[in-house]
Amino acid sequence: MTLNYASFRADIGDENEAFSNSDIDTLETAAIEAYGADVAYEGARLIAVTRLMMNAAKFADYTQNDSSEKKSQKFSNLSKMRTIYKDELSEAQERVAGSSVRAGRSTRKPSRLKEYPDA
């Protein structure tokens, strides 16, 4: 399964080609290992945005006199994108697994042993 590089770049907003074709292939391989082949596209998007966030975290805002540049806003925007892509990955994983009912026993406290004094 090979990702369509142009659509992948468009989905993550990669206009300046932050990821080369081989980088995107590496992201796909990492996503297959982490999330499975059925949701590789969604996983690769999540990993890509996470890497972009780590790169954007080093930027600082710059203000002097009347000019300002808010580079930390990139981190905030990527964080919002990551939340969206994480939700889409979860939905894709549920769709692949099938919408089965999950039932199980809830955890409960173990019963206490009571000691009664001898009469």
PDB file as gemmi writes it, atoms N, CA and C in Angstrom:
CRYST1    1.000    1.000    1.000  90.00  90.00  90.00 P 1                      
ATOM      1  N   MET A   1       0.847  -1.176   0.000  1.00  0.00           N  
ATOM      2  CA  MET A   1       0.000   0.000   0.000  1.00  0.00           C  
ATOM      3  C   MET A   1       0.888   1.233   0.000  1.00  0.00           C  
ATOM      4  N   THR A   2       0.758   2.040  -0.996  1.00  0.00           N  
ATOM      5  CA  THR A   2       1.562   3.245  -1.101  1.00  0.00           C  
ATOM      6  C   THR A   2       0.651   4.456  -0.998  1.00  0.00           C  
ATOM      7  N   LEU A   3       1.070   5.392  -0.184  1.00  0.00           N  
ATOM      8  CA  LEU A   3       0.287   6.606  -0.017  1.00  0.00           C  
ATOM      9  C   LEU A   3       0.406   7.493  -1.247  1.00  0.00           C  
ATOM     10  N   ASN A   4      -0.647   8.210  -1.552  1.00  0.00           N  
ATOM     11  CA  ASN A   4      -0.609   9.223  -2.593  1.00  0.00           C  
ATOM     12  C   ASN A   4       0.047  10.454  -1.972  1.00  0.00           C  
ATOM     13  N   TYR A   5       1.239  10.777  -2.416  1.00  0.00           N  
ATOM     14  CA  TYR A   5       2.027  11.832  -1.784  1.00  0.00           C  
ATOM     15  C   TYR A   5       1.329  13.186  -1.830  1.00  0.00           C  
ATOM     16  N   ALA A   6       0.733  13.525  -2.957  1.00  0.00           N  
ATOM     17  CA  ALA A   6       0.099  14.839  -3.104  1.00  0.00           C  
ATOM     18  C   ALA A   6      -1.092  14.990  -2.159  1.00  0.00           C  
ATOM     19  N   SER A   7      -1.950  13.970  -2.086  1.00  0.00           N  
ATOM     20  CA  SER A   7      -3.111  14.076  -1.201  1.00  0.00           C  
ATOM     21  C   SER A   7      -2.694  14.021   0.266  1.00  0.00           C  
ATOM     22  N   PHE A   8      -1.650  13.255   0.565  1.00  0.00           N  
ATOM     23  CA  PHE A   8      -1.155  13.203   1.940  1.00  0.00           C  
ATOM     24  C   PHE A   8      -0.633  14.575   2.362  1.00  0.00           C  
ATOM     25  N   ARG A   9       0.153  15.202   1.487  1.00  0.00           N  
ATOM     26  CA  ARG A   9       0.680  16.537   1.793  1.00  0.00           C  
ATOM     27  C   ARG A   9      -0.456  17.548   1.945  1.00  0.00           C  
ATOM     28  N   ALA A  10      -1.473  17.433   1.113  1.00  0.00           N  
ATOM     29  CA  ALA A  10      -2.610  18.353   1.208  1.00  0.00           C  
ATOM     30  C   ALA A  10      -3.358  18.169   2.527  1.00  0.00           C  
ATOM     31  N   ASP A  11      -3.494  16.928   2.977  1.00  0.00           N  
ATOM     32  CA  ASP A  11      -4.205  16.665   4.227  1.00  0.00           C  
ATOM     33  C   ASP A  11      -3.504  17.256   5.440  1.00  0.00           C  
ATOM     34  N   ILE A  12      -2.182  17.223   5.454  1.00  0.00           N  
ATOM     35  CA  ILE A  12      -1.470  17.747   6.622  1.00  0.00           C  
ATOM     36  C   ILE A  12      -1.036  19.197   6.432  1.00  0.00           C  
ATOM     37  N   GLY A  13      -1.368  19.785   5.288  1.00  0.00           N  
ATOM     38  CA  GLY A  13      -1.020  21.182   5.046  1.00  0.00           C  
ATOM     39  C   GLY A  13       0.448  21.384   4.744  1.00  0.00           C  
ATOM     40  N   ASP A  14       1.067  20.413   4.134  1.00  0.00           N  
ATOM     41  CA  ASP A  14       2.501  20.466   3.832  1.00  0.00           C  
ATOM     42  C   ASP A  14       2.702  21.133   2.472  1.00  0.00           C  
ATOM     43  N   GLU A  15       2.704  22.460   2.457  1.00  0.00           N  
ATOM     44  CA  GLU A  15       2.858  23.195   1.203  1.00  0.00           C  
ATOM     45  C   GLU A  15       4.318  23.334   0.789  1.00  0.00           C  
ATOM     46  N   ASN A  16       5.216  23.335   1.745  1.00  0.00           N  
ATOM     47  CA  ASN A  16       6.637  23.533   1.456  1.00  0.00           C  
ATOM     48  C   ASN A  16       7.405  22.223   1.382  1.00  0.00           C  
ATOM     49  N   GLU A  17       6.697  21.131   1.310  1.00  0.00           N  
ATOM     50  CA  GLU A  17       7.291  19.797   1.272  1.00  0.00           C  
ATOM     51  C   GLU A  17       8.247  19.563   2.437  1.00  0.00           C  
ATOM     52  N   ALA A  18       7.683  19.649   3.640  1.00  0.00           N  
ATOM     53  CA  ALA A  18       8.460  19.359   4.843  1.00  0.00           C  
ATOM     54  C   ALA A  18       8.859  17.888   4.874  1.00  0.00           C  
ATOM     55  N   PHE A  19       8.055  17.053   4.224  1.00  0.00           N  
ATOM     56  CA  PHE A  19       8.339  15.626   4.157  1.00  0.00           C  
ATOM     57  C   PHE A  19       8.615  15.238   2.708  1.00  0.00           C  
ATOM     58  N   SER A  20       9.750  14.619   2.482  1.00  0.00           N  
ATOM     59  CA  SER A  20      10.055  14.112   1.140  1.00  0.00           C  
ATOM     60  C   SER A  20       9.255  12.830   0.909  1.00  0.00           C  
ATOM     61  N   ASN A  21       9.292  12.327  -0.308  1.00  0.00           N  
ATOM     62  CA  ASN A  21       8.574  11.085  -0.608  1.00  0.00           C  
ATOM     63  C   ASN A  21       9.081   9.930   0.243  1.00  0.00           C  
ATOM     64  N   SER A  22      10.390   9.866   0.449  1.00  0.00           N  
ATOM     65  CA  SER A  22      10.935   8.782   1.281  1.00  0.00           C  
ATOM     66  C   SER A  22      10.533   8.965   2.742  1.00  0.00           C  
ATOM     67  N   ASP A  23      10.411  10.224   3.203  1.00  0.00           N  
ATOM     68  CA  ASP A  23       9.931  10.467   4.565  1.00  0.00           C  
ATOM     69  C   ASP A  23       8.492   9.981   4.725  1.00  0.00           C  
ATOM     70  N   ILE A  24       7.681  10.227   3.710  1.00  0.00           N  
ATOM     71  CA  ILE A  24       6.285   9.785   3.765  1.00  0.00           C  
ATOM     72  C   ILE A  24       6.212   8.259   3.765  1.00  0.00           C  
ATOM     73  N   ASP A  25       7.079   7.615   3.001  1.00  0.00           N  
ATOM     74  CA  ASP A  25       7.134   6.149   3.027  1.00  0.00           C  
ATOM     75  C   ASP A  25       7.531   5.645   4.412  1.00  0.00           C  
ATOM     76  N   THR A  26       8.477   6.339   5.046  1.00  0.00           N  
ATOM     77  CA  THR A  26       8.898   5.975   6.402  1.00  0.00           C  
ATOM     78  C   THR A  26       7.750   6.164   7.387  1.00  0.00           C  
ATOM     79  N   LEU A  27       6.991   7.254   7.228  1.00  0.00           N  
ATOM     80  CA  LEU A  27       5.825   7.484   8.083  1.00  0.00           C  
ATOM     81  C   LEU A  27       4.801   6.363   7.915  1.00  0.00           C  
ATOM     82  N   GLU A  28       4.603   5.942   6.671  1.00  0.00           N  
ATOM     83  CA  GLU A  28       3.650   4.864   6.406  1.00  0.00           C  
ATOM     84  C   GLU A  28       4.107   3.564   7.063  1.00  0.00           C  
ATOM     85  N   THR A  29       5.397   3.266   6.966  1.00  0.00           N  
ATOM     86  CA  THR A  29       5.930   2.051   7.584  1.00  0.00           C  
ATOM     87  C   THR A  29       5.762   2.097   9.099  1.00  0.00           C  
ATOM     88  N   ALA A  30       6.058   3.254   9.690  1.00  0.00           N  
ATOM     89  CA  ALA A  30       5.900   3.406  11.140  1.00  0.00           C  
ATOM     90  C   ALA A  30       4.438   3.270  11.543  1.00  0.00           C  
ATOM     91  N   ALA A  31       3.537   3.800  10.728  1.00  0.00           N  
ATOM     92  CA  ALA A  31       2.109   3.704  11.031  1.00  0.00           C  
ATOM     93  C   ALA A  31       1.615   2.268  10.930  1.00  0.00           C  
ATOM     94  N   ILE A  32       2.113   1.529   9.948  1.00  0.00           N  
ATOM     95  CA  ILE A  32       1.720   0.122   9.813  1.00  0.00           C  
ATOM     96  C   ILE A  32       2.185  -0.664  11.030  1.00  0.00           C  
ATOM     97  N   GLU A  33       3.404  -0.394  11.489  1.00  0.00           N  
ATOM     98  CA  GLU A  33       3.920  -1.095  12.665  1.00  0.00           C  
ATOM     99  C   GLU A  33       3.150  -0.712  13.921  1.00  0.00           C  
ATOM    100  N   ALA A  34       2.776   0.552  14.042  1.00  0.00           N  
ATOM    101  CA  ALA A  34       2.123   1.017  15.264  1.00  0.00           C  
ATOM    102  C   ALA A  34       0.621   0.738  15.287  1.00  0.00           C  
ATOM    103  N   TYR A  35      -0.044   0.922  14.146  1.00  0.00           N  
ATOM    104  CA  TYR A  35      -1.501   0.870  14.143  1.00  0.00           C  
ATOM    105  C   TYR A  35      -2.097  -0.215  13.260  1.00  0.00           C  
ATOM    106  N   GLY A  36      -1.314  -0.796  12.373  1.00  0.00           N  
ATOM    107  CA  GLY A  36      -1.817  -1.828  11.476  1.00  0.00           C  
ATOM    108  C   GLY A  36      -1.986  -1.295  10.064  1.00  0.00           C  
ATOM    109  N   ALA A  37      -1.994  -2.205   9.111  1.00  0.00           N  
ATOM    110  CA  ALA A  37      -2.038  -1.825   7.697  1.00  0.00           C  
ATOM    111  C   ALA A  37      -3.380  -1.227   7.295  1.00  0.00           C  
ATOM    112  N   ASP A  38      -4.455  -1.613   7.977  1.00  0.00           N  
ATOM    113  CA  ASP A  38      -5.779  -1.137   7.589  1.00  0.00           C  
ATOM    114  C   ASP A  38      -5.993   0.345   7.882  1.00  0.00           C  
ATOM    115  N   VAL A  39      -5.272   0.876   8.845  1.00  0.00           N  
ATOM    116  CA  VAL A  39      -5.419   2.293   9.200  1.00  0.00           C  
ATOM    117  C   VAL A  39      -4.090   3.027   9.036  1.00  0.00           C  
ATOM    118  N   ALA A  40      -3.288   2.580   8.079  1.00  0.00           N  
ATOM    119  CA  ALA A  40      -1.953   3.161   7.886  1.00  0.00           C  
ATOM    120  C   ALA A  40      -2.021   4.629   7.491  1.00  0.00           C  
ATOM    121  N   TYR A  41      -2.989   4.988   6.660  1.00  0.00           N  
ATOM    122  CA  TYR A  41      -3.090   6.380   6.211  1.00  0.00           C  
ATOM    123  C   TYR A  41      -3.377   7.309   7.385  1.00  0.00           C  
ATOM    124  N   GLU A  42      -4.367   6.949   8.195  1.00  0.00           N  
ATOM    125  CA  GLU A  42      -4.730   7.766   9.350  1.00  0.00           C  
ATOM    126  C   GLU A  42      -3.584   7.813  10.358  1.00  0.00           C  
ATOM    127  N   GLY A  43      -2.912   6.683  10.549  1.00  0.00           N  
ATOM    128  CA  GLY A  43      -1.779   6.643  11.468  1.00  0.00           C  
ATOM    129  C   GLY A  43      -0.611   7.474  10.980  1.00  0.00           C  
ATOM    130  N   ALA A  44      -0.356   7.440   9.678  1.00  0.00           N  
ATOM    131  CA  ALA A  44       0.743   8.232   9.115  1.00  0.00           C  
ATOM    132  C   ALA A  44       0.472   9.721   9.261  1.00  0.00           C  
ATOM    133  N   ARG A  45      -0.792  10.120   9.079  1.00  0.00           N  
ATOM    134  CA  ARG A  45      -1.132  11.539   9.272  1.00  0.00           C  
ATOM    135  C   ARG A  45      -0.895  11.961  10.712  1.00  0.00           C  
ATOM    136  N   LEU A  46      -1.280  11.107  11.657  1.00  0.00           N  
ATOM    137  CA  LEU A  46      -1.096  11.436  13.065  1.00  0.00           C  
ATOM    138  C   LEU A  46       0.385  11.550  13.408  1.00  0.00           C  
ATOM    139  N   ILE A  47       1.188  10.624  12.935  1.00  0.00           N  
ATOM    140  CA  ILE A  47       2.630  10.667  13.197  1.00  0.00           C  
ATOM    141  C   ILE A  47       3.251  11.899  12.553  1.00  0.00           C  
ATOM    142  N   ALA A  48       2.829  12.232  11.336  1.00  0.00           N  
ATOM    143  CA  ALA A  48       3.379  13.396  10.637  1.00  0.00           C  
ATOM    144  C   ALA A  48       3.073  14.689  11.385  1.00  0.00           C  
ATOM    145  N   VAL A  49       1.836  14.846  11.826  1.00  0.00           N  
ATOM    146  CA  VAL A  49       1.466  16.063  12.547  1.00  0.00           C  
ATOM    147  C   VAL A  49       2.184  16.125  13.888  1.00  0.00           C  
ATOM    148  N   THR A  50       2.378  14.983  14.533  1.00  0.00           N  
ATOM    149  CA  THR A  50       3.125  14.961  15.792  1.00  0.00           C  
ATOM    150  C   THR A  50       4.562  15.411  15.567  1.00  0.00           C  
ATOM    151  N   ARG A  51       5.175  14.952  14.488  1.00  0.00           N  
ATOM    152  CA  ARG A  51       6.545  15.382  14.182  1.00  0.00           C  
ATOM    153  C   ARG A  51       6.603  16.867  13.856  1.00  0.00           C  
ATOM    154  N   LEU A  52       5.612  17.364  13.137  1.00  0.00           N  
ATOM    155  CA  LEU A  52       5.570  18.799  12.852  1.00  0.00           C  
ATOM    156  C   LEU A  52       5.394  19.605  14.137  1.00  0.00           C  
ATOM    157  N   MET A  53       4.614  19.065  15.080  1.00  0.00           N  
ATOM    158  CA  MET A  53       4.443  19.739  16.372  1.00  0.00           C  
ATOM    159  C   MET A  53       5.754  19.819  17.130  1.00  0.00           C  
ATOM    160  N   MET A  54       6.510  18.739  17.115  1.00  0.00           N  
ATOM    161  CA  MET A  54       7.789  18.737  17.824  1.00  0.00           C  
ATOM    162  C   MET A  54       8.749  19.753  17.207  1.00  0.00           C  
ATOM    163  N   ASN A  55       8.671  19.926  15.907  1.00  0.00           N  
ATOM    164  CA  ASN A  55       9.506  20.918  15.238  1.00  0.00           C  
ATOM    165  C   ASN A  55       9.022  22.334  15.560  1.00  0.00           C  
ATOM    166  N   ALA A  56       7.708  22.532  15.620  1.00  0.00           N  
ATOM    167  CA  ALA A  56       7.150  23.858  15.878  1.00  0.00           C  
ATOM    168  C   ALA A  56       7.306  24.275  17.332  1.00  0.00           C  
ATOM    169  N   ALA A  57       7.535  23.329  18.223  1.00  0.00           N  
ATOM    170  CA  ALA A  57       7.654  23.656  19.645  1.00  0.00           C  
ATOM    171  C   ALA A  57       8.861  24.527  19.942  1.00  0.00           C  
ATOM    172  N   LYS A  58       9.847  24.507  19.088  1.00  0.00           N  
ATOM    173  CA  LYS A  58      11.062  25.280  19.356  1.00  0.00           C  
ATOM    174  C   LYS A  58      10.940  26.743  18.944  1.00  0.00           C  
ATOM    175  N   PHE A  59       9.878  27.099  18.220  1.00  0.00           N  
ATOM    176  CA  PHE A  59       9.709  28.482  17.790  1.00  0.00           C  
ATOM    177  C   PHE A  59       9.166  29.337  18.923  1.00  0.00           C  
ATOM    178  N   ALA A  60       9.579  30.575  18.948  1.00  0.00           N  
ATOM    179  CA  ALA A  60       9.116  31.510  19.966  1.00  0.00           C  
ATOM    180  C   ALA A  60       8.504  32.726  19.281  1.00  0.00           C  
ATOM    181  N   ASP A  61       7.652  33.405  20.011  1.00  0.00           N  
ATOM    182  CA  ASP A  61       7.066  34.637  19.487  1.00  0.00           C  
ATOM    183  C   ASP A  61       8.110  35.745  19.508  1.00  0.00           C  
ATOM    184  N   TYR A  62       7.967  36.644  18.578  1.00  0.00           N  
ATOM    185  CA  TYR A  62       8.909  37.752  18.468  1.00  0.00           C  
ATOM    186  C   TYR A  62       8.108  39.041  18.413  1.00  0.00           C  
ATOM    187  N   THR A  63       8.425  39.960  19.301  1.00  0.00           N  
ATOM    188  CA  THR A  63       7.762  41.255  19.305  1.00  0.00           C  
ATOM    189  C   THR A  63       8.795  42.340  19.566  1.00  0.00           C  
ATOM    190  N   GLN A  64       8.778  43.334  18.709  1.00  0.00           N  
ATOM    191  CA  GLN A  64       9.640  44.488  18.924  1.00  0.00           C  
ATOM    192  C   GLN A  64       8.965  45.685  18.277  1.00  0.00           C  
ATOM    193  N   ASN A  65       8.764  46.718  19.079  1.00  0.00           N  
ATOM    194  CA  ASN A  65       8.077  47.928  18.640  1.00  0.00           C  
ATOM    195  C   ASN A  65       6.710  47.571  18.057  1.00  0.00           C  
ATOM    196  N   ASP A  66       6.464  47.916  16.827  1.00  0.00           N  
ATOM    197  CA  ASP A  66       5.156  47.658  16.233  1.00  0.00           C  
ATOM    198  C   ASP A  66       5.084  46.354  15.449  1.00  0.00           C  
ATOM    199  N   SER A  67       6.182  45.659  15.328  1.00  0.00           N  
ATOM    200  CA  SER A  67       6.164  44.413  14.567  1.00  0.00           C  
ATOM    201  C   SER A  67       6.140  43.214  15.510  1.00  0.00           C  
ATOM    202  N   SER A  68       5.417  42.208  15.100  1.00  0.00           N  
ATOM    203  CA  SER A  68       5.360  40.987  15.900  1.00  0.00           C  
ATOM    204  C   SER A  68       5.171  39.801  14.974  1.00  0.00           C  
ATOM    205  N   GLU A  69       5.633  38.677  15.451  1.00  0.00           N  
ATOM    206  CA  GLU A  69       5.524  37.436  14.695  1.00  0.00           C  
ATOM    207  C   GLU A  69       5.179  36.336  15.687  1.00  0.00           C  
ATOM    208  N   LYS A  70       4.041  35.712  15.519  1.00  0.00           N  
ATOM    209  CA  LYS A  70       3.578  34.703  16.463  1.00  0.00           C  
ATOM    210  C   LYS A  70       3.791  33.314  15.884  1.00  0.00           C  
ATOM    211  N   LYS A  71       4.993  32.823  16.037  1.00  0.00           N  
ATOM    212  CA  LYS A  71       5.307  31.494  15.505  1.00  0.00           C  
ATOM    213  C   LYS A  71       4.778  30.381  16.398  1.00  0.00           C  
ATOM    214  N   SER A  72       4.534  30.683  17.674  1.00  0.00           N  
ATOM    215  CA  SER A  72       4.017  29.641  18.560  1.00  0.00           C  
ATOM    216  C   SER A  72       2.584  29.267  18.200  1.00  0.00           C  
ATOM    217  N   GLN A  73       1.930  30.079  17.393  1.00  0.00           N  
ATOM    218  CA  GLN A  73       0.580  29.751  16.959  1.00  0.00           C  
ATOM    219  C   GLN A  73       0.582  28.513  16.071  1.00  0.00           C  
ATOM    220  N   LYS A  74       1.703  28.253  15.403  1.00  0.00           N  
ATOM    221  CA  LYS A  74       1.815  27.038  14.597  1.00  0.00           C  
ATOM    222  C   LYS A  74       1.631  25.810  15.481  1.00  0.00           C  
ATOM    223  N   PHE A  75       2.261  25.837  16.662  1.00  0.00           N  
ATOM    224  CA  PHE A  75       2.144  24.710  17.586  1.00  0.00           C  
ATOM    225  C   PHE A  75       0.693  24.523  18.009  1.00  0.00           C  
ATOM    226  N   SER A  76       0.027  25.617  18.308  1.00  0.00           N  
ATOM    227  CA  SER A  76      -1.372  25.551  18.725  1.00  0.00           C  
ATOM    228  C   SER A  76      -2.253  24.980  17.618  1.00  0.00           C  
ATOM    229  N   ASN A  77      -2.041  25.439  16.397  1.00  0.00           N  
ATOM    230  CA  ASN A  77      -2.835  24.937  15.272  1.00  0.00           C  
ATOM    231  C   ASN A  77      -2.556  23.465  15.005  1.00  0.00           C  
ATOM    232  N   LEU A  78      -1.292  23.068  15.084  1.00  0.00           N  
ATOM    233  CA  LEU A  78      -0.948  21.659  14.881  1.00  0.00           C  
ATOM    234  C   LEU A  78      -1.532  20.786  15.984  1.00  0.00           C  
ATOM    235  N   SER A  79      -1.591  21.333  17.186  1.00  0.00           N  
ATOM    236  CA  SER A  79      -2.181  20.591  18.297  1.00  0.00           C  
ATOM    237  C   SER A  79      -3.662  20.314  18.034  1.00  0.00           C  
ATOM    238  N   LYS A  80      -4.357  21.299  17.478  1.00  0.00           N  
ATOM    239  CA  LYS A  80      -5.767  21.102  17.131  1.00  0.00           C  
ATOM    240  C   LYS A  80      -5.906  20.061  16.021  1.00  0.00           C  
ATOM    241  N   MET A  81      -5.016  20.136  15.027  1.00  0.00           N  
ATOM    242  CA  MET A  81      -5.044  19.147  13.943  1.00  0.00           C  
ATOM    243  C   MET A  81      -4.781  17.751  14.483  1.00  0.00           C  
ATOM    244  N   ARG A  82      -3.852  17.646  15.431  1.00  0.00           N  
ATOM    245  CA  ARG A  82      -3.509  16.340  15.995  1.00  0.00           C  
ATOM    246  C   ARG A  82      -4.719  15.717  16.697  1.00  0.00           C  
ATOM    247  N   THR A  83      -5.472  16.548  17.406  1.00  0.00           N  
ATOM    248  CA  THR A  83      -6.671  16.051  18.077  1.00  0.00           C  
ATOM    249  C   THR A  83      -7.676  15.513  17.061  1.00  0.00           C  
ATOM    250  N   ILE A  84      -7.846  16.235  15.968  1.00  0.00           N  
ATOM    251  CA  ILE A  84      -8.772  15.795  14.921  1.00  0.00           C  
ATOM    252  C   ILE A  84      -8.298  14.480  14.316  1.00  0.00           C  
ATOM    253  N   TYR A  85      -7.015  14.396  13.981  1.00  0.00           N  
ATOM    254  CA  TYR A  85      -6.493  13.187  13.347  1.00  0.00           C  
ATOM    255  C   TYR A  85      -6.480  12.003  14.302  1.00  0.00           C  
ATOM    256  N   LYS A  86      -6.295  12.276  15.595  1.00  0.00           N  
ATOM    257  CA  LYS A  86      -6.334  11.192  16.573  1.00  0.00           C  
ATOM    258  C   LYS A  86      -7.751  10.611  16.659  1.00  0.00           C  
ATOM    259  N   ASP A  87      -8.750  11.490  16.630  1.00  0.00           N  
ATOM    260  CA  ASP A  87     -10.139  11.028  16.637  1.00  0.00           C  
ATOM    261  C   ASP A  87     -10.457  10.233  15.375  1.00  0.00           C  
ATOM    262  N   GLU A  88      -9.966  10.714  14.229  1.00  0.00           N  
ATOM    263  CA  GLU A  88     -10.205   9.993  12.978  1.00  0.00           C  
ATOM    264  C   GLU A  88      -9.516   8.633  12.974  1.00  0.00           C  
ATOM    265  N   LEU A  89      -8.339   8.551  13.581  1.00  0.00           N  
ATOM    266  CA  LEU A  89      -7.654   7.264  13.693  1.00  0.00           C  
ATOM    267  C   LEU A  89      -8.460   6.311  14.564  1.00  0.00           C  
ATOM    268  N   SER A  90      -8.980   6.801  15.679  1.00  0.00           N  
ATOM    269  CA  SER A  90      -9.796   5.953  16.556  1.00  0.00           C  
ATOM    270  C   SER A  90     -11.042   5.454  15.836  1.00  0.00           C  
ATOM    271  N   GLU A  91     -11.687   6.345  15.073  1.00  0.00           N  
ATOM    272  CA  GLU A  91     -12.871   5.939  14.316  1.00  0.00           C  
ATOM    273  C   GLU A  91     -12.519   4.885  13.272  1.00  0.00           C  
ATOM    274  N   ALA A  92     -11.390   5.063  12.601  1.00  0.00           N  
ATOM    275  CA  ALA A  92     -10.969   4.090  11.587  1.00  0.00           C  
ATOM    276  C   ALA A  92     -10.648   2.745  12.226  1.00  0.00           C  
ATOM    277  N   GLN A  93     -10.009   2.765  13.395  1.00  0.00           N  
ATOM    278  CA  GLN A  93      -9.697   1.518  14.086  1.00  0.00           C  
ATOM    279  C   GLN A  93     -10.973   0.795  14.501  1.00  0.00           C  
ATOM    280  N   GLU A  94     -11.964   1.544  14.970  1.00  0.00           N  
ATOM    281  CA  GLU A  94     -13.235   0.926  15.346  1.00  0.00           C  
ATOM    282  C   GLU A  94     -13.953   0.369  14.124  1.00  0.00           C  
ATOM    283  N   ARG A  95     -13.884   1.096  13.009  1.00  0.00           N  
ATOM    284  CA  ARG A  95     -14.532   0.652  11.785  1.00  0.00           C  
ATOM    285  C   ARG A  95     -13.904  -0.647  11.280  1.00  0.00           C  
ATOM    286  N   VAL A  96     -12.575  -0.738  11.380  1.00  0.00           N  
ATOM    287  CA  VAL A  96     -11.874  -1.938  10.931  1.00  0.00           C  
ATOM    288  C   VAL A  96     -12.165  -3.111  11.858  1.00  0.00           C  
ATOM    289  N   ALA A  97     -12.213  -2.838  13.149  1.00  0.00           N  
ATOM    290  CA  ALA A  97     -12.442  -3.903  14.120  1.00  0.00           C  
ATOM    291  C   ALA A  97     -13.890  -4.379  14.102  1.00  0.00           C  
ATOM    292  N   GLY A  98     -14.768  -3.596  13.543  1.00  0.00           N  
ATOM    293  CA  GLY A  98     -16.182  -3.937  13.564  1.00  0.00           C  
ATOM    294  C   GLY A  98     -16.814  -3.318  14.787  1.00  0.00           C  
ATOM    295  N   SER A  99     -18.014  -2.928  14.648  1.00  0.00           N  
ATOM    296  CA  SER A  99     -18.695  -2.263  15.759  1.00  0.00           C  
ATOM    297  C   SER A  99     -19.318  -3.300  16.669  1.00  0.00           C  
ATOM    298  N   SER A 100     -18.499  -4.050  17.314  1.00  0.00           N  
ATOM    299  CA  SER A 100     -19.014  -5.073  18.210  1.00  0.00           C  
ATOM    300  C   SER A 100     -19.254  -4.465  19.583  1.00  0.00           C  
ATOM    301  N   VAL A 101     -20.163  -5.063  20.285  1.00  0.00           N  
ATOM    302  CA  VAL A 101     -20.470  -4.599  21.623  1.00  0.00           C  
ATOM    303  C   VAL A 101     -19.379  -5.084  22.556  1.00  0.00           C  
ATOM    304  N   ARG A 102     -18.884  -4.171  23.311  1.00  0.00           N  
ATOM    305  CA  ARG A 102     -17.844  -4.542  24.264  1.00  0.00           C  
ATOM    306  C   ARG A 102     -18.476  -4.711  25.631  1.00  0.00           C  
ATOM    307  N   ALA A 103     -18.398  -5.898  26.136  1.00  0.00           N  
ATOM    308  CA  ALA A 103     -18.961  -6.170  27.443  1.00  0.00           C  
ATOM    309  C   ALA A 103     -17.866  -6.737  28.323  1.00  0.00           C  
ATOM    310  N   GLY A 104     -17.964  -6.430  29.544  1.00  0.00           N  
ATOM    311  CA  GLY A 104     -16.969  -6.948  30.464  1.00  0.00           C  
ATOM    312  C   GLY A 104     -17.392  -6.668  31.884  1.00  0.00           C  
ATOM    313  N   ARG A 105     -16.664  -7.221  32.770  1.00  0.00           N  
ATOM    314  CA  ARG A 105     -16.967  -7.035  34.170  1.00  0.00           C  
ATOM    315  C   ARG A 105     -16.310  -5.764  34.656  1.00  0.00           C  
ATOM    316  N   SER A 106     -17.064  -4.955  35.329  1.00  0.00           N  
ATOM    317  CA  SER A 106     -16.465  -3.747  35.877  1.00  0.00           C  
ATOM    318  C   SER A 106     -15.635  -4.119  37.101  1.00  0.00           C  
ATOM    319  N   THR A 107     -14.669  -3.314  37.357  1.00  0.00           N  
ATOM    320  CA  THR A 107     -13.836  -3.595  38.523  1.00  0.00           C  
ATOM    321  C   THR A 107     -14.598  -3.180  39.769  1.00  0.00           C  
ATOM    322  N   ARG A 108     -14.543  -3.992  40.749  1.00  0.00           N  
ATOM    323  CA  ARG A 108     -15.195  -3.666  42.005  1.00  0.00           C  
ATOM    324  C   ARG A 108     -14.245  -3.971  43.143  1.00  0.00           C  
ATOM    325  N   LYS A 109     -14.520  -3.371  44.242  1.00  0.00           N  
ATOM    326  CA  LYS A 109     -13.654  -3.553  45.397  1.00  0.00           C  
ATOM    327  C   LYS A 109     -13.819  -4.972  45.944  1.00  0.00           C  
ATOM    328  N   PRO A 110     -12.724  -5.580  46.342  1.00  0.00           N  
ATOM    329  CA  PRO A 110     -12.851  -6.907  46.951  1.00  0.00           C  
ATOM    330  C   PRO A 110     -13.552  -6.800  48.305  1.00  0.00           C  
ATOM    331  N   SER A 111     -14.290  -7.828  48.623  1.00  0.00           N  
ATOM    332  CA  SER A 111     -15.005  -7.791  49.897  1.00  0.00           C  
ATOM    333  C   SER A 111     -14.014  -7.843  51.052  1.00  0.00           C  
ATOM    334  N   ARG A 112     -14.381  -7.176  52.106  1.00  0.00           N  
ATOM    335  CA  ARG A 112     -13.500  -7.128  53.277  1.00  0.00           C  
ATOM    336  C   ARG A 112     -13.763  -8.325  54.181  1.00  0.00           C  
ATOM    337  N   LEU A 113     -12.711  -8.757  54.813  1.00  0.00           N  
ATOM    338  CA  LEU A 113     -12.865  -9.790  55.829  1.00  0.00           C  
ATOM    339  C   LEU A 113     -13.180  -9.101  57.143  1.00  0.00           C  
ATOM    340  N   LYS A 114     -14.244  -9.520  57.765  1.00  0.00           N  
ATOM    341  CA  LYS A 114     -14.620  -8.911  59.033  1.00  0.00           C  
ATOM    342  C   LYS A 114     -14.220  -9.850  60.163  1.00  0.00           C  
ATOM    343  N   GLU A 115     -13.642  -9.278  61.159  1.00  0.00           N  
ATOM    344  CA  GLU A 115     -13.255 -10.065  62.329  1.00  0.00           C  
ATOM    345  C   GLU A 115     -14.213  -9.743  63.465  1.00  0.00           C  
ATOM    346  N   TYR A 116     -14.733 -10.802  64.058  1.00  0.00           N  
ATOM    347  CA  TYR A 116     -15.627 -10.634  65.189  1.00  0.00           C  
ATOM    348  C   TYR A 116     -14.907 -11.136  66.434  1.00  0.00           C  
ATOM    349  N   PRO A 117     -15.016 -10.405  67.517  1.00  0.00           N  
ATOM    350  CA  PRO A 117     -14.346 -10.869  68.743  1.00  0.00           C  
ATOM    351  C   PRO A 117     -15.035 -12.120  69.290  1.00  0.00           C  
ATOM    352  N   ASP A 118     -14.238 -12.978  69.902  1.00  0.00           N  
ATOM    353  CA  ASP A 118     -14.805 -14.185  70.501  1.00  0.00           C  
ATOM    354  C   ASP A 118     -15.654 -13.788  71.701  1.00  0.00           C  
ATOM    355  N   ALA A 119     -16.814 -14.417  71.818  1.00  0.00           N  
ATOM    356  CA  ALA A 119     -17.695 -14.067  72.920  1.00  0.00           C  
ATOM    357  C   ALA A 119     -17.485 -14.958  74.101  1.00  0.00           C  
TER     358      ALA A 119                                                      
END                                                                             
